[in-house]
Amino acid sequence: MANSTCPKCVPDGSRMLTDDMKLSRVTISGALLTRYNANPDDFHFRIVTSDETWVYHFDPESKQESMEWKHATSPKTKKFKATRSTKNVMMTIFWDSKGVIHIDYLPHGITMNGEYYAKLLKQVRQSIKMQRRGKIRRGSMLHHDNAPVHTSRVAMTAVQECGYELLPHPPYSPDLAPSDFHLFPRLKKHLRGRRFEDDELTAAVEVWLGDQNLDFYRSGISDWQTRWNNCVELGGDYVEK
């Protein structure tokens, strides 16, 4: 039997959880789980989840990804350590159960701040009106994490002006953010090991996103519900992969 006091795996971007953090995670997960279970179809229709991430012009494969199957007597292949490119683009994506609603690539020389994000939220509302008939009328539920640009006064004002219902998200919880546990890991695995020039990177991102079927996006939201349940059962500990 494993020792119950051994440390849990901590996801990237997280920290060791305090009792207060665990309580927050259980409380929020329980509330969202109750809401989801009351009407899953309504939740899937109304939700919009978003997050930012860096994508790189070259991101080397991990050791596991680059392993080669060979005969036991085959000579070992000498490999040179590859480093991640310094050229990158910050991508902000808004998506739901049906797919991508809006993508933004931060222009070079521009800082992602509250003002930029507020303008982005207004652009997203227009994208929702064009691509998701009835979503604005029914009431769009917006989910994002607690990054300073998201919680800034100007961004919160934009949330209200756009008529979004903002869903809560516990601090330091990438394991409870669909982009972090579902979309970004798969996208980045697809991009790793390939070299891109200029616009080739964003084109590759959009081709991959467009190639994913509806089940891919819907499962990302459905798995969220499973993670809320697991979080509650674990007493607020991180939900492992």
VOMISE-466022 format. One line per field, with one value per residue (C-alpha): y, x, z; residue in one letter. Coordinates in steps of 0.2 Angstrom, whole numbers. Each point is the difference from the previous one (the first is absolute). Layout:
<sites>
c2 = Y / ... .
c1 = X / ... .
c3 = Z / ... .
rest = A / ... .
</sites>
This chain:
<sites>
c2 = 0 / 17 / 12 / 13 / 14 / -1 / 15 / 1 / 4 / 19 / 6 / 13 / 18 / -6 / -1 / -10 / 2 / 7 / -5 / 16 / -3 / -18 / 6 / 13 / -14 / -11 / 14 / 6 / -17 / -6 / 15 / -2 / -18 / 2 / 13 / -11 / -15 / 10 / 3 / -7 / 6 / 17 / 1 / -6 / 12 / 16 / -3 / 9 / -4 / 10 / 0 / 6 / -9 / 2 / -10 / -1 / 0 / -15 / -11 / -16 / -16 / -8 / -15 / -11 / 7 / -2 / -18 / -11 / -19 / -10 / -18 / -3 / -2 / 16 / 13 / 15 / 16 / 15 / 15 / 18 / 10 / 11 / 16 / 10 / 14 / 18 / 4 / -2 / 6 / 3 / -8 / 3 / -12 / 0 / -16 / -11 / -17 / 4 / 6 / 16 / 16 / 13 / 0 / 14 / 1 / 14 / 11 / 1 / 16 / 0 / -5 / -10 / 10 / 4 / 12 / -12 / -14 / 11 / 4 / -18 / -4 / 12 / -8 / -17 / 5 / 5 / -17 / -9 / 10 / -5 / -18 / -6 / 5 / 2 / -1 / 18 / 0 / -15 / 8 / -4 / -8 / 6 / -10 / 6 / -2 / 13 / 8 / 19 / 5 / -10 / 7 / 18 / 14 / 4 / -19 / -2 / 15 / -8 / -16 / 9 / 11 / -15 / -9 / -15 / -10 / -3 / -17 / -2 / -8 / -5 / 7 / -10 / -13 / -4 / -17 / 7 / 11 / -9 / 9 / -6 / -18 / -3 / 11 / 7 / -16 / -8 / 15 / 2 / -19 / 2 / 15 / -6 / -6 / 11 / 16 / 15 / 16 / 16 / -3 / -19 / -2 / 8 / -9 / -17 / 4 / 4 / -15 / -11 / 8 / -1 / -18 / -5 / -7 / 5 / -14 / 7 / 17 / -8 / -12 / 14 / 8 / -17 / -5 / 16 / -7 / -16 / 11 / 10 / -17 / -6 / 16 / -1 / -19 / 4 / 14 / 14 / -9 / 2 / -12 / -10 / -4 .
c1 = 0 / 7 / 4 / -14 / 12 / 11 / 0 / -12 / 5 / -1 / -5 / 10 / -5 / -6 / 7 / -2 / -18 / -4 / -16 / -9 / 5 / -7 / -16 / -2 / 3 / -13 / -13 / 1 / 1 / -15 / -10 / 5 / -3 / -18 / -4 / 7 / -10 / -16 / 0 / 16 / -7 / -3 / 17 / 8 / -9 / 3 / 18 / 15 / 17 / 16 / 19 / 16 / 16 / 16 / 3 / 18 / 8 / 10 / -4 / 11 / -9 / 2 / 11 / -15 / -7 / 17 / 3 / 3 / -4 / 15 / 7 / 9 / 16 / -2 / 13 / -6 / -3 / 9 / -12 / 4 / -9 / -13 / -5 / -17 / 0 / -1 / -12 / -18 / -18 / -12 / -17 / -16 / -14 / -19 / -9 / -15 / -8 / -1 / 18 / 10 / -10 / 15 / 19 / 11 / 19 / 8 / 10 / 18 / 5 / -18 / -3 / -14 / -9 / -17 / -4 / 5 / -10 / -15 / 0 / 2 / -15 / -11 / 7 / -5 / -17 / -2 / 8 / -13 / -14 / 6 / 4 / -11 / -18 / -10 / 15 / 0 / -19 / 1 / 14 / 18 / 10 / 18 / 14 / 18 / 13 / 5 / 14 / 2 / -5 / -17 / -3 / 5 / -14 / 0 / -3 / -13 / -9 / 1 / -8 / -15 / -2 / 0 / -13 / 11 / -3 / 17 / 3 / 11 / 17 / 11 / 17 / 15 / -11 / 6 / -7 / -17 / 2 / -6 / 14 / 13 / -5 / -7 / 3 / 18 / 9 / -7 / 4 / 18 / 3 / -5 / 12 / 15 / 15 / -5 / 7 / -10 / 3 / -10 / -18 / 3 / -2 / -18 / -5 / 5 / -10 / -16 / 2 / 1 / -14 / -11 / 4 / -7 / -18 / -14 / 3 / 17 / -7 / -15 / 10 / 11 / -15 / -7 / 17 / -1 / -15 / 9 / 15 / -12 / -6 / 17 / 6 / -15 / 4 / 19 / -4 / 7 / 16 / 6 / -8 / 14 / -1 .
c3 = 0 / -5 / 14 / 0 / 5 / -16 / -11 / -14 / -18 / -2 / -17 / -9 / 5 / 17 / 18 / 15 / 6 / 17 / 9 / -5 / -18 / 1 / 8 / -14 / -13 / 8 / 2 / -18 / -8 / 10 / -5 / -18 / 0 / 7 / -13 / -14 / 6 / 1 / -19 / -10 / -17 / 6 / 8 / -16 / -11 / 11 / 5 / -7 / 7 / -4 / 4 / -6 / -4 / -9 / -16 / -7 / -17 / 6 / 16 / 1 / 3 / 17 / 3 / 0 / -16 / -9 / 5 / -14 / 0 / -5 / 1 / 16 / -10 / -10 / 4 / 10 / -10 / 6 / 3 / 3 / 12 / -8 / 8 / -1 / -12 / 7 / -14 / 7 / -1 / 14 / -5 / 8 / -4 / 4 / -4 / 5 / -3 / -18 / -4 / -1 / 1 / 0 / -1 / 3 / -2 / 10 / -12 / 3 / 11 / 8 / 18 / 6 / 13 / 6 / -14 / -13 / 7 / 2 / -18 / -4 / 10 / -10 / -16 / 6 / 3 / -18 / -5 / 11 / -8 / -17 / 3 / 15 / -4 / 17 / 11 / 4 / 3 / 11 / 10 / -3 / 14 / 0 / 8 / 2 / 14 / 12 / -9 / 4 / -18 / 3 / 17 / -4 / 2 / -18 / -5 / 13 / -7 / -17 / 7 / 6 / -15 / -11 / 10 / 5 / 15 / 7 / 8 / 15 / -1 / 15 / 1 / -6 / -8 / -18 / 2 / 1 / -16 / -16 / -11 / 12 / 3 / -17 / -15 / 2 / 5 / -16 / -11 / 6 / -2 / -18 / -3 / 10 / -11 / -15 / -5 / -6 / -10 / 4 / -4 / -2 / 19 / 1 / -15 / 7 / 16 / -9 / -12 / 15 / 10 / -16 / -2 / 17 / -1 / 11 / 12 / 4 / 6 / 9 / 9 / 7 / 8 / 6 / 7 / 10 / 9 / 4 / 7 / 12 / 7 / 2 / 9 / 12 / 4 / 2 / 13 / -11 / -5 / -18 / -13 / -8 / -19 .
rest = M / A / N / S / T / C / P / K / C / V / P / D / G / S / R / M / L / T / D / D / M / K / L / S / R / V / T / I / S / G / A / L / L / T / R / Y / N / A / N / P / D / D / F / H / F / R / I / V / T / S / D / E / T / W / V / Y / H / F / D / P / E / S / K / Q / E / S / M / E / W / K / H / A / T / S / P / K / T / K / K / F / K / A / T / R / S / T / K / N / V / M / M / T / I / F / W / D / S / K / G / V / I / H / I / D / Y / L / P / H / G / I / T / M / N / G / E / Y / Y / A / K / L / L / K / Q / V / R / Q / S / I / K / M / Q / R / R / G / K / I / R / R / G / S / M / L / H / H / D / N / A / P / V / H / T / S / R / V / A / M / T / A / V / Q / E / C / G / Y / E / L / L / P / H / P / P / Y / S / P / D / L / A / P / S / D / F / H / L / F / P / R / L / K / K / H / L / R / G / R / R / F / E / D / D / E / L / T / A / A / V / E / V / W / L / G / D / Q / N / L / D / F / Y / R / S / G / I / S / D / W / Q / T / R / W / N / N / C / V / E / L / G / G / D / Y / V / E / K .
</sites>
